Every structure is written in structure tokens, then in C-alpha cells.
């Protein structure tokens, strides 16, 4: 789930690349510099995490839009 003040409502998106420093997210176009929160469950965990970050790059009016997010804060919810 992707949340941002730049969006009218939260969006269900697909994470196509994930590292400890950021992610490439398919299914959203958000302006560069926008603050976002990405909520997802990493492959090695049972509980979701909430990652705050900033959009570093992305598409503009693409058929399959995507954004690149640089994480600033990752909060775990519970244990593995």
C-alpha cells in the first residue's frame, strides 16, 4: 500500500525491486520530492513494515507507471 499527500487515496502497488535503502514501485505516479509511506510485508517476515521515504525518480504519464523511493525510516510491527 502506498500513501502520500500527493495522492487522493492510498494505492495498492507492486514492489518490483527492494533494498534496505529503497524500492522501485510499479503502479503509481507521484511527483519527485514527494514524501510517501510504503506498507508491505518483506519476504523474510510475517508482519508488515511501514517505510517512509521520498520519491527520487519516476515516470511521467507512462502506460506502466513506476516510482523510485529512497527510504528514510523503516518501522517494524512485531516480530518475524
MIDOSE-1310 file (N, C-alpha, C; in nm, 2 decimals, decimal comma, always signed):
residues 80
xxxx	+0,09/-0,12/+0,00/+0,00/+0,00/+0,00/+0,09/+0,12/+0,00; +0,06/+0,22/-0,08/+0,14/+0,34/-0,09/+0,05/+0,46/-0,05; +0,10/+0,54/+0,04/+0,02/+0,66/+0,09/+0,11/+0,78/+0,07; +0,04/+0,89/+0,03/+0,11/+1,02/+0,01/+0,01/+1,13/+0,01
xxxx	+0,05/+1,24/+0,05/-0,04/+1,36/+0,04/-0,06/+1,40/-0,10; +0,03/+1,35/-0,19/+0,02/+1,38/-0,34/-0,09/+1,29/-0,40; -0,14/+1,19/-0,33/-0,24/+1,10/-0,39/-0,38/+1,13/-0,32; -0,49/+1,11/-0,39/-0,62/+1,14/-0,34/-0,66/+1,03/-0,24
xxxx	-0,60/+0,91/-0,25/-0,63/+0,79/-0,16/-0,51/+0,70/-0,17; -0,50/+0,61/-0,07/-0,39/+0,51/-0,07/-0,41/+0,42/-0,20; -0,29/+0,37/-0,25/-0,29/+0,29/-0,37/-0,23/+0,15/-0,34; -0,29/+0,05/-0,40/-0,23/-0,08/-0,40/-0,12/-0,08/-0,51
xxxx	+0,00/-0,11/-0,48/+0,11/-0,11/-0,57/+0,19/-0,24/-0,57; +0,28/-0,25/-0,66/+0,37/-0,37/-0,67/+0,51/-0,33/-0,65; +0,58/-0,39/-0,55/+0,72/-0,36/-0,53/+0,80/-0,45/-0,62; +0,88/-0,39/-0,72/+0,95/-0,48/-0,81/+1,10/-0,49/-0,78
xxxx	+1,15/-0,40/-0,71/+1,29/-0,40/-0,66/+1,29/-0,35/-0,51; +1,35/-0,42/-0,42/+1,35/-0,38/-0,28/+1,49/-0,40/-0,22; +1,54/-0,29/-0,16/+1,67/-0,30/-0,09/+1,65/-0,23/+0,05; +1,75/-0,24/+0,13/+1,74/-0,17/+0,26/+1,73/-0,02/+0,25
xxxx	+1,78/+0,03/+0,13/+1,78/+0,18/+0,11/+1,66/+0,23/+0,03; +1,58/+0,15/-0,03/+1,47/+0,20/-0,11/+1,40/+0,09/-0,19; +1,32/+0,14/-0,28/+1,24/+0,04/-0,36/+1,20/+0,11/-0,49; +1,18/+0,02/-0,59/+1,11/+0,06/-0,71/+0,97/+0,01/-0,71
xxxx	+0,87/+0,10/-0,73/+0,73/+0,06/-0,70/+0,66/+0,08/-0,83; +0,59/-0,02/-0,88/+0,51/-0,01/-1,00/+0,36/+0,01/-0,97; +0,30/+0,10/-1,04/+0,16/+0,12/-1,03/+0,12/+0,26/-0,97; +0,22/+0,35/-0,97/+0,19/+0,48/-0,91/+0,28/+0,59/-0,98
xxxx	+0,22/+0,71/-1,00/+0,30/+0,82/-1,04/+0,28/+0,93/-0,94; +0,39/+0,96/-0,87/+0,39/+1,06/-0,77/+0,51/+1,16/-0,80; +0,49/+1,29/-0,78/+0,60/+1,38/-0,82/+0,73/+1,36/-0,74; +0,84/+1,37/-0,81/+0,97/+1,37/-0,74/+0,97/+1,46/-0,63
xxxx	+1,03/+1,42/-0,52/+1,03/+1,50/-0,40/+0,92/+1,48/-0,30; +0,82/+1,41/-0,34/+0,70/+1,39/-0,26/+0,74/+1,29/-0,15; +0,68/+1,31/-0,03/+0,70/+1,22/+0,08/+0,60/+1,11/+0,07; +0,64/+0,98/+0,09/+0,55/+0,87/+0,08/+0,57/+0,77/+0,20
xxxx	+0,47/+0,69/+0,22/+0,48/+0,58/+0,31/+0,44/+0,45/+0,24; +0,53/+0,35/+0,25/+0,50/+0,23/+0,18/+0,48/+0,12/+0,29; +0,37/+0,05/+0,28/+0,34/-0,05/+0,38/+0,34/-0,19/+0,31; +0,43/-0,28/+0,36/+0,44/-0,41/+0,29/+0,50/-0,51/+0,39
xxxx	+0,49/-0,64/+0,35/+0,54/-0,75/+0,43/+0,67/-0,80/+0,35; +0,79/-0,78/+0,41/+0,91/-0,83/+0,34/+0,90/-0,98/+0,33; +0,98/-1,04/+0,23/+0,98/-1,18/+0,21/+1,02/-1,27/+0,33; +1,10/-1,22/+0,42/+1,15/-1,29/+0,53/+1,08/-1,27/+0,66
xxxx	+0,96/-1,20/+0,65/+0,89/-1,16/+0,77/+0,74/-1,20/+0,76; +0,68/-1,22/+0,88/+0,53/-1,25/+0,88/+0,45/-1,12/+0,90; +0,51/-1,02/+0,96/+0,43/-0,90/+0,99/+0,48/-0,79/+0,89; +0,39/-0,69/+0,87/+0,42/-0,58/+0,78/+0,52/-0,48/+0,84
xxxx	+0,58/-0,40/+0,75/+0,66/-0,29/+0,79/+0,61/-0,17/+0,73; +0,64/-0,05/+0,78/+0,60/+0,08/+0,73/+0,73/+0,15/+0,70; +0,75/+0,19/+0,58/+0,87/+0,26/+0,53/+0,84/+0,39/+0,48; +0,90/+0,49/+0,54/+0,88/+0,63/+0,50/+0,99/+0,67/+0,41
xxxx	+0,96/+0,75/+0,31/+1,07/+0,79/+0,22/+1,03/+0,90/+0,13; +1,11/+0,93/+0,03/+1,09/+1,04/-0,07/+1,11/+0,98/-0,21; +1,02/+1,03/-0,30/+1,03/+0,98/-0,43/+1,15/+1,05/-0,50; +1,24/+0,97/-0,55/+1,37/+1,01/-0,61/+1,36/+1,02/-0,76
xxxx	+1,28/+0,94/-0,82/+1,26/+0,94/-0,97/+1,14/+0,86/-1,00; +1,09/+0,88/-1,13/+0,98/+0,80/-1,17/+0,94/+0,84/-1,31; +0,82/+0,79/-1,35/+0,78/+0,81/-1,49/+0,68/+0,93/-1,49; +0,65/+0,97/-1,61/+0,55/+1,08/-1,63/+0,46/+1,04/-1,74
xxxx	+0,33/+1,01/-1,70/+0,23/+0,97/-1,79/+0,26/+0,84/-1,87; +0,32/+0,75/-1,80/+0,36/+0,62/-1,86/+0,25/+0,52/-1,87; +0,25/+0,43/-1,96/+0,15/+0,33/-1,97/+0,16/+0,24/-1,84; +0,28/+0,21/-1,80/+0,30/+0,13/-1,67/+0,39/+0,22/-1,58
xxxx	+0,32/+0,30/-1,50/+0,40/+0,40/-1,42/+0,47/+0,33/-1,31; +0,58/+0,40/-1,27/+0,66/+0,35/-1,15/+0,73/+0,47/-1,09; +0,77/+0,45/-0,96/+0,85/+0,55/-0,89/+0,96/+0,48/-0,82; +1,07/+0,55/-0,79/+1,18/+0,51/-0,71/+1,18/+0,58/-0,58
xxxx	+1,17/+0,51/-0,47/+1,16/+0,57/-0,34/+1,29/+0,54/-0,26; +1,34/+0,65/-0,20/+1,46/+0,63/-0,11/+1,40/+0,64/+0,04; +1,43/+0,53/+0,11/+1,38/+0,52/+0,25/+1,45/+0,61/+0,35; +1,37/+0,66/+0,44/+1,43/+0,75/+0,55/+1,41/+0,68/+0,68
xxxx	+1,30/+0,61/+0,70/+1,26/+0,54/+0,82/+1,18/+0,41/+0,79; +1,23/+0,30/+0,85/+1,15/+0,18/+0,84/+1,11/+0,13/+0,98; +0,99/+0,11/+1,00/+0,94/+0,07/+1,13/+0,88/-0,07/+1,12; +0,93/-0,16/+1,21/+0,88/-0,30/+1,21/+0,76/-0,30/+1,30
xxxx	+0,67/-0,39/+1,27/+0,55/-0,41/+1,35/+0,55/-0,56/+1,40; +0,60/-0,57/+1,52/+0,60/-0,71/+1,58/+0,73/-0,78/+1,54; +0,73/-0,91/+1,57/+0,85/-0,99/+1,54/+0,84/-1,05/+1,40; +0,93/-1,15/+1,37/+0,94/-1,21/+1,24/+0,82/-1,29/+1,22
